[in-house]
Each structure stands twice: as C-alpha cells, then as structure tokens.
C-alpha cells in the first residue's frame, strides 16, 4: 500500500530592499548595513541580482542549471520527463 501526499512549495519571499557594501566602511559592533529599495535599481541591476540568486539556489541544491533556450526546448518536448 502506498500513500501519496501533495505538497505545495511556497515561493521565496521577495525583499523590499537590497543590502549594499560600502568599500572602506569600518563598523564597530553589529550595525545593519545600508539598504536601497528595489525601486531604486534599474532593470540591469535587478536582472543581475536575479541571475545571481538563481545561480546560488541551483548551486545549493546541487542541480545543474540549464540555459534558458534549453529549458524552452524541454518544455516544448512532450516526451521529456516521461
């Protein structure tokens, strides 16, 4: 006898701002780093953050990430994953 349980994965929370590092800033003790709202970043800054996040998620999961074109081909291939 087998029991199947369906689980929905909750997406990662999206932050309201991003932390920054300031070169040459010396801090004494635990102080929070400066932040910028996401709306202050341009398209390219946001895109780079998203690509870095994706790379780190796949790396931590120990799964090889595919190129977007390969993902598109796999999605269009009815026999993939069967």
C-alpha positions as CSV (number, residue, x, y, z in Angstrom):
1,X,0.0,0.0,0.0
2,X,1.4,3.4,-0.9
3,X,0.2,6.8,0.2
4,X,0.8,9.9,-1.9
5,X,0.9,13.3,-0.3
6,X,0.8,16.5,-2.4
7,X,2.8,19.4,-1.1
8,X,2.8,23.0,-2.5
9,X,6.1,24.7,-2.3
10,X,5.9,28.3,-1.1
11,X,7.9,30.8,-3.3
12,X,10.8,32.6,-1.8
13,X,9.9,35.9,-0.1
14,X,10.7,38.9,-2.2
15,X,12.6,41.6,-0.2
16,X,11.7,45.3,-0.3
17,X,15.2,46.4,-0.4
18,X,18.8,45.2,-1.0
19,X,21.8,45.4,1.2
20,X,24.9,47.1,0.0
21,X,28.5,47.0,0.9
22,X,30.5,50.2,1.2
23,X,34.1,49.9,0.4
24,X,36.3,51.3,3.1
25,X,33.4,51.5,5.7
26,X,34.6,50.4,9.1
27,X,32.0,49.4,11.6
28,X,32.4,48.9,15.3
29,X,30.0,46.2,16.5
30,X,26.9,44.7,15.0
31,X,25.3,47.5,12.9
32,X,23.0,46.9,10.0
33,X,24.3,47.6,6.5
34,X,22.9,50.4,4.4
35,X,20.0,49.3,2.1
36,X,18.3,50.6,-1.0
37,X,14.7,50.0,-2.1
38,X,14.4,47.7,-5.1
39,X,12.7,50.5,-6.9
40,X,16.0,52.5,-6.8
41,X,17.7,49.9,-9.0
42,X,17.5,49.8,-12.8
43,X,16.5,46.9,-15.0
44,X,20.1,45.7,-15.3
45,X,20.8,45.8,-11.6
46,X,17.6,43.8,-10.8
47,X,18.4,41.3,-13.6
48,X,21.9,40.7,-12.2
49,X,20.6,40.2,-8.7
50,X,18.0,37.7,-10.0
51,X,20.6,35.8,-12.1
52,X,23.0,35.7,-9.1
53,X,20.1,34.4,-6.8
54,X,19.1,31.7,-9.4
55,X,22.8,30.6,-9.7
56,X,23.2,30.3,-5.9
57,X,19.9,28.4,-5.5
58,X,20.8,25.8,-8.1
59,X,24.3,25.6,-6.6
60,X,23.0,25.0,-3.1
61,X,20.5,22.4,-4.4
62,X,23.4,20.7,-6.3
63,X,21.4,20.8,-9.6
64,X,22.9,21.8,-12.9
65,X,21.1,24.9,-14.2
66,X,20.1,24.8,-17.9
67,X,20.4,27.6,-20.4
68,X,17.0,29.3,-21.0
69,X,16.9,28.1,-24.6
70,X,17.4,24.5,-23.4
71,X,14.6,25.0,-20.9
72,X,12.3,26.2,-23.7
73,X,13.1,23.1,-25.8
74,X,12.5,20.8,-22.8
75,X,9.1,22.5,-22.2
76,X,8.1,22.0,-25.8
77,X,9.2,18.4,-25.9
78,X,6.1,16.2,-24.9
79,X,8.3,13.2,-24.2
80,X,10.7,15.0,-21.8
81,X,10.5,13.7,-18.2
82,X,8.2,10.7,-19.1
